[in-house]
Amino acid sequence: MESLLNQSNKFQTIKEIIKMNLNSISASDIATIPSISFDLAKRIWEYRILNEQIESFSQLQNIEGLTKRKLQGIQLYLKIE
């Protein structure tokens, strides 16, 4: 019984996610996002440079290798300012 109580008291601390501004970060910063490889991060960064800045996440749909699922996931870690 005691072991069950000890197990139920084990909680993990949830870390706060601080969103990075997509229009000012490097490809290396983008690559720190889960499921984003450095090659994909570099394509996202190059797209931003070529277009001067990103206005909305929907613009990123044109990037090869950035699936809808990955696009949804990166929005947890990025903001557009």
C-alpha positions in Angstrom: 0.0 0.0 0.0 2.8 2.4 0.9 4.4 1.9 -2.5 1.2 2.9 -4.2 1.1 6.1 -2.2 4.7 6.9 -3.1 4.0 6.3 -6.8 1.0 8.6 -6.8 3.0 11.4 -5.3 5.5 11.5 -8.1 4.7 14.4 -10.3 6.8 15.8 -13.1 7.3 19.6 -13.2 6.0 21.0 -16.4 8.4 23.5 -18.0 7.0 26.7 -19.3 7.5 27.1 -23.1 8.9 30.5 -24.0 7.9 31.1 -27.6 10.7 32.3 -30.0 10.0 35.0 -32.6 10.2 33.3 -36.0 11.3 36.5 -37.6 14.4 36.9 -35.5 15.8 33.5 -34.7 18.4 31.4 -36.4 18.1 28.0 -38.1 19.9 26.5 -35.1 17.2 27.9 -32.8 14.5 26.5 -35.0 16.2 23.1 -35.0 15.8 22.9 -31.2 12.1 22.4 -31.7 11.0 18.7 -31.3 10.6 16.9 -34.7 12.4 19.6 -36.7 15.6 18.6 -38.3 18.4 21.0 -39.0 17.8 20.7 -42.7 14.1 21.6 -42.3 15.0 24.4 -39.9 17.4 25.8 -42.5 14.6 25.7 -45.2 12.3 27.6 -42.8 15.0 30.1 -42.1 15.9 30.6 -45.8 12.2 31.0 -46.6 12.0 33.8 -44.0 15.1 35.5 -45.4 13.9 35.3 -49.0 10.5 36.7 -48.1 12.0 39.3 -45.7 9.7 38.2 -42.9 6.8 35.8 -42.1 3.4 37.3 -41.6 1.5 34.1 -40.7 2.1 30.4 -40.2 0.1 29.6 -43.3 3.0 30.9 -45.4 5.1 28.0 -44.2 2.9 25.5 -45.9 5.0 26.0 -49.0 8.1 24.6 -47.4 9.1 21.1 -48.5 9.1 18.6 -45.6 6.9 20.8 -43.3 3.8 18.6 -42.8 0.6 19.9 -41.4 1.4 18.0 -38.2 4.8 19.6 -37.9 3.4 23.0 -38.7 0.9 22.6 -35.9 3.7 21.5 -33.5 6.0 24.3 -34.2 3.3 26.8 -33.3 3.7 25.7 -29.7 7.3 27.0 -29.7 7.1 29.9 -32.1 5.4 33.3 -32.4 5.3 35.8 -35.3 6.0 39.4 -34.5 
